[in-house]
């Protein structure tokens, strides 16, 4: 017998890139190879039934200390995918000092963001009788952020421009 809750499309995930005993160990690094650490860096999970239709599902900061490079967003129950089915996932990460969102950091084009390859996850069935374990990220691979290219300050633009303007004006006179 099925209940109303069972008929709803709700798949569950453990939004974490390190789960001992489940084969999940995919740390995320900055462009210099250092593990991302603390709330300065955020990760986001995108899920979908097709690789070309992934939608934002959750976001969480990175952990600190010996757990640097890892995030743990806990259990995520998503209404856009069914439980017990193979679902596509991509994880994105970014420097939150560049932008508050991954899409914002990407749009700026200044670096400080990166994303995993798309991977598959068998979703859990949180409202089945009995419920099943959430989907784990055992197929996720480590990745790195692109380097941040700082925007030049007004001072440096002026410092470089003035001598050039002086040369052009002197040449024209």
N, C-alpha and C positions, 0 to 999 in steps of 0.2 A: 504494500500500500504506500502510495506517495503522498507527501504532505505538500502544502502550498510552498513552503520554504524550499523543499527539494526541487520543485519545478523551476525556480528562479535561476537565472544564469549567474552563479556565484562560484568563482574559483578562488582558491586561497594559495598564497605564496609566503615563504619566509624571506623577507626582503633583507638578506644578509649575504655578504661575500666571503664569510668564513664560518663554517659549521663543522665542528669536529665530529667525526664518525659518519658524515654524510658525503664526503668527497668534495666539499666546497672549500676552496682556498684560492682566491683570485684577488690579491691586493691591488690597489690602484696607486699610481705614482705621479709625481709632478714631472716636468720636462727634464729635470736633472736626475731622476731616478730615486728621489726620496719619497717614502710613503706619505700619502696625504694624511694630515693630522688636524683634528679639532674642528670647531664650528666654522672656521674660515673656509672650509671646503664642504660641499654638499654633493649628494648623489641623488639621482632620480631614476625611477623605474618606469618604463614604458612597456605596455603589453597589448597584444592583439591576436586575433585568430589568423591573420595573414601578415607576412613580413612587411608589407607596404602600408599597413594601416595600424601602426602602433600608437596607442594613446597614453598620455600621462596617467600614472596610477598612484604614485607616492614619492615623497622626498624625505631625506634624513641627513643629518650631518655625519661627518666622519668621526671615528673614535680617536682617542689620544693615547700617548704613552706606548706601552708594549703592543697595543692593539692598533697603532697607526697603520694606515693603508686599508683599514676595514671599516665597514659601516654595518649597523644593525638597526634596521627600521621595524623589526618585529613582524608580527603576523599582519598581512594585508589581504583583506577579502575584497575582491573586485567583481563588480556587477556586469562588466562588459564581456567576461569570458566565463565559460561553464566549468564546473568542477569535473575532474577526472578526464580532462582532454589535454592533448598536446597543444601548448600555447607558445607564441613567440614573444621573446623578451629582449629588451636592450637596456643597458644601464648607462647613464650619462653622469659625468662628474664635472664640477667647475669650481673656480675660485670665486667665492661669494663676495669678495671685495671688488671684483670686476663687474658683477651683476648679481641681482637677487635670484635670477632664473637661468637655467641652462640656455634657453632660447635667446635670452637677452645677451648672455656672454657670446654666444655664437653669432648673433646679429652684429655685435660690435666689431668682430673680426680681429680682435687684439690678442687672441690666444687665451690661455688659462682655462680651457675646456677640452673635454675628450669624451669618447664613448666606446663602449664595448662593441664587439661584433654581435650581431643578432644571434641568439641561441634559443634552444627549445627547453621548455619546462612542462612537466606533467603536473597540472594543477591539482590541488587538494579539493576535497568535497566537504566543506565545513559543516553543512547542514544535513548530510546523509546520515542514515542510521545503520551502522555506526559511522561517525565522521572519519575521514581519512587524513593523513598527515598533509601539511601544506606542501606545495611544490618547492623544491630546493634548487639553487643556482649551480648545480654540479657541472653544467656545461659552460659556465661563464669562464672567460679567459681574462687574465690581467691586462691592463692597458695604462697608458700614460696621457697626461694632459699636454696640449701644445704649449710651447713657450709663450709667455706674456711679452708682447711687444709694447713698451710704454709709448704713450702719445707724447710727442715733444712739447715741452712747455713753451709758453709765449716768450719767455726770456731767450731761449735758444733759437727760436725762429727769428726774433729780432736781431740777436747777435750774429747770425749767419747772413741775414738779409741786408743789414746796414752796409757792410763793406762792399757787397755786390752792387748795391744801389749807388754808392759813392763811385765805384769804378765805371759803371755805366754812365753816370752823369759826367764824370771827368772826360770820358772818351767822346761823348757827344758835344762837349764844349770846345 
